[in-house]
Amino acid sequence: MKAFFAWLRRLKDWVEAFARKPGAGWALFLIAFTESSFFPIPPDVLLIALAIAVPKRAFFYALVCSFGSVLGGMFGYFIGLELYEVVGSRIITLYGLEQQYLAVKSLYENNAFSTIAIAGFTPIPYKVFTIAAGAFQVPFDTLVLASSISRPARFFLVAGLFYYFGPKIKPYIDKYFEILTLIFGVLLVAGFILIKYLA
């Protein structure tokens, strides 16, 4: 477990390092894009770092993050639709998301739009839903519309919170990273339960 936390912390630090480099906006776009299809760290990490470092551009970065995430979701959809056996299944297995993937199928059968919209706002790995949307042939416009609503809602909320309160709470995030990671895991489970009852 310690090795896992150490790996996550190194990856978090690597992502945050982009906030101090030129072209941070492009890095945010790329991370948001890839996280919706295969990258493990959510773009919120860099978005938070940028909102704290350059508060006056926090909402611009939220917009960049939103565009990247929605477009990345489209790519995830393509992976599920055309490349699931070759690529998509390996991504799901790599992150140990097999059970979640199977659960998403029944959720999509009930209400695909609500499932995607709720998932896009929660900390659940969005790649599970984008890849599954393609694999289970959810209408493409359903994915795009739901993503276009939920992803900006999430990222603008994050940008707003850290625009106003970020500098005060950032030290606590760094200090209690392991505890927050466990809380994040609990939220993942809670997110699936929420989707099950609301979708």
C-alpha positions as CSV (number, residue, x, y, z in Angstrom):
1,M,0.0,0.0,0.0
2,K,2.9,2.4,0.8
3,A,4.4,1.7,-2.6
4,F,1.0,2.5,-4.2
5,F,0.7,5.8,-2.4
6,A,4.3,6.7,-3.2
7,W,3.6,6.1,-6.9
8,L,0.4,8.2,-6.8
9,R,2.2,11.0,-5.0
10,R,5.0,11.0,-7.6
11,L,2.5,11.0,-10.4
12,K,0.6,13.9,-8.7
13,D,3.8,15.9,-8.3
14,W,4.7,15.2,-12.0
15,V,1.3,16.5,-13.1
16,E,1.5,19.6,-10.8
17,A,4.9,20.4,-12.1
18,F,3.3,21.4,-15.4
19,A,1.7,24.4,-13.6
20,R,5.2,26.0,-13.4
21,K,6.0,25.5,-17.1
22,P,5.2,27.4,-20.2
23,G,2.3,25.8,-22.1
24,A,0.5,24.7,-18.9
25,G,-2.8,25.2,-20.7
26,W,-1.8,22.7,-23.4
27,A,-0.7,20.3,-20.7
28,L,-4.0,20.6,-19.0
29,F,-5.9,20.0,-22.2
30,L,-3.8,16.9,-23.0
31,I,-4.2,15.5,-19.5
32,A,-8.0,16.1,-19.5
33,F,-8.2,14.5,-23.0
34,T,-6.2,11.4,-22.0
35,E,-7.9,11.0,-18.6
36,S,-11.2,10.5,-20.3
37,S,-9.8,7.6,-22.3
38,F,-6.8,6.0,-20.6
39,F,-4.7,8.2,-18.2
40,P,-5.1,7.5,-14.5
41,I,-4.7,10.9,-12.8
42,P,-7.8,13.2,-13.1
43,P,-7.1,16.7,-14.7
44,D,-8.4,18.3,-11.5
45,V,-4.9,17.9,-10.0
46,L,-3.3,20.3,-12.6
47,L,-6.4,22.4,-12.7
48,I,-6.2,23.0,-9.0
49,A,-2.5,23.8,-9.2
50,L,-3.1,26.3,-12.0
51,A,-6.1,27.9,-10.2
52,I,-3.9,28.5,-7.2
53,A,-0.9,29.7,-9.1
54,V,-2.8,32.0,-11.5
55,P,-6.2,32.7,-9.9
56,K,-7.3,35.2,-12.5
57,R,-7.2,32.5,-15.1
58,A,-8.9,29.8,-13.1
59,F,-12.1,29.8,-15.1
60,F,-10.2,29.9,-18.4
61,Y,-8.4,26.8,-17.3
62,A,-11.7,25.2,-16.4
63,L,-12.9,25.8,-19.9
64,V,-9.7,24.3,-21.4
65,C,-10.1,21.3,-19.1
66,S,-13.8,20.9,-20.2
67,F,-13.0,20.9,-23.9
68,G,-10.1,18.4,-23.4
69,S,-12.3,16.1,-21.4
70,V,-15.3,16.1,-23.7
71,L,-13.1,15.5,-26.7
72,G,-11.2,12.8,-24.8
73,G,-14.5,11.2,-24.0
74,M,-15.2,11.0,-27.8
75,F,-11.9,9.3,-28.2
76,G,-12.8,6.9,-25.4
77,Y,-16.0,6.2,-27.2
78,F,-14.1,5.3,-30.4
79,I,-11.8,3.0,-28.4
80,G,-14.9,1.2,-27.0
81,L,-16.7,1.1,-30.4
82,E,-13.8,0.1,-32.7
83,L,-10.9,-1.1,-30.5
84,Y,-12.4,-2.6,-27.4
85,E,-10.8,-6.1,-27.8
86,V,-7.4,-4.7,-28.7
87,V,-7.2,-1.6,-26.5
88,G,-10.3,-0.9,-24.5
89,S,-10.3,-4.2,-22.5
90,R,-6.6,-3.8,-21.6
91,I,-7.3,-0.3,-20.2
92,I,-10.1,-1.6,-18.1
93,T,-8.0,-4.5,-16.8
94,L,-4.9,-2.3,-16.2
95,Y,-6.8,-0.2,-13.7
96,G,-8.8,-3.1,-12.2
97,L,-12.1,-1.7,-13.4
98,E,-13.7,-4.9,-14.7
99,Q,-16.5,-4.9,-12.1
100,Q,-17.3,-1.3,-12.7
101,Y,-17.3,-1.8,-16.4
102,L,-19.9,-4.6,-16.2
103,A,-22.0,-2.6,-13.8
104,V,-22.1,0.3,-16.3
105,K,-23.8,-2.0,-18.9
106,S,-26.9,-2.4,-16.8
107,L,-26.9,1.3,-16.0
108,Y,-26.8,2.2,-19.7
109,E,-29.7,-0.1,-20.3
110,N,-31.8,1.9,-17.8
111,N,-30.8,5.4,-18.7
112,A,-27.6,6.1,-20.6
113,F,-27.9,9.9,-20.5
114,S,-28.4,10.2,-16.8
115,T,-25.7,7.7,-16.1
116,I,-23.1,9.6,-18.2
117,A,-24.2,13.0,-16.8
118,I,-23.9,11.9,-13.2
119,A,-20.6,10.0,-13.8
120,G,-19.1,13.0,-15.5
121,F,-19.6,15.1,-12.3
122,T,-18.3,12.5,-9.9
123,P,-14.8,11.2,-9.2
124,I,-15.5,7.9,-10.8
125,P,-12.9,7.2,-13.6
126,Y,-14.7,8.7,-16.6
127,K,-12.8,6.4,-19.0
128,V,-15.0,3.5,-17.8
129,F,-18.1,5.3,-19.0
130,T,-16.7,6.6,-22.3
131,I,-15.2,3.3,-23.4
132,A,-18.3,1.4,-22.2
133,A,-20.5,3.9,-24.2
134,G,-18.8,2.9,-27.4
135,A,-18.6,-0.8,-26.6
136,F,-22.3,-1.0,-25.7
137,Q,-23.2,1.3,-28.6
138,V,-24.8,4.1,-26.7
139,P,-25.8,6.8,-29.2
140,F,-22.8,9.1,-29.8
141,D,-24.8,12.3,-29.3
142,T,-26.0,11.1,-25.9
143,L,-22.4,10.8,-24.8
144,V,-21.4,14.2,-26.2
145,L,-24.4,16.1,-24.7
146,A,-24.2,14.5,-21.3
147,S,-20.4,15.1,-21.2
148,S,-20.9,18.7,-22.3
149,I,-23.1,19.3,-19.4
150,S,-21.4,17.4,-16.6
151,R,-17.8,17.9,-17.3
152,P,-17.8,21.7,-17.4
153,A,-20.1,21.7,-14.3
154,R,-17.5,19.7,-12.4
155,F,-14.4,21.7,-13.6
156,F,-15.9,25.1,-13.1
157,L,-16.9,24.1,-9.6
158,V,-13.4,23.0,-8.9
159,A,-11.9,26.2,-10.4
160,G,-14.3,28.3,-8.4
161,L,-13.6,26.6,-5.1
162,F,-9.8,26.9,-5.5
163,Y,-10.0,30.4,-7.0
164,Y,-11.5,31.5,-3.6
165,F,-10.1,29.0,-1.1
166,G,-7.1,27.3,-2.8
167,P,-4.1,29.0,-1.3
168,K,-5.5,28.2,2.2
169,I,-6.2,24.5,1.7
170,K,-3.4,23.4,-0.7
171,P,-0.9,22.7,2.1
172,Y,-3.5,20.4,3.7
173,I,-4.0,18.5,0.4
174,D,-0.2,17.9,0.2
175,K,0.1,16.9,3.9
176,Y,-2.9,14.5,4.0
177,F,-2.6,13.1,0.5
178,E,-2.8,9.5,1.6
179,I,-5.9,10.1,3.7
180,L,-7.6,12.0,0.9
181,T,-6.8,9.2,-1.5
182,L,-8.7,6.8,0.7
183,I,-11.6,9.2,0.9
184,F,-11.4,9.5,-2.9
185,G,-11.8,5.7,-3.1
186,V,-14.8,5.8,-0.8
187,L,-16.3,8.5,-3.1
188,L,-15.8,6.2,-6.1
189,V,-18.0,3.6,-4.5
190,A,-20.5,6.2,-3.4
191,G,-20.6,7.6,-6.9
192,F,-21.6,4.2,-8.3
193,I,-24.3,3.8,-5.7
194,L,-25.5,7.3,-6.5
195,I,-25.7,6.5,-10.2
196,K,-27.4,3.2,-9.6
197,Y,-30.3,4.9,-7.7
198,L,-30.5,8.1,-9.8
199,A,-29.9,7.0,-13.3
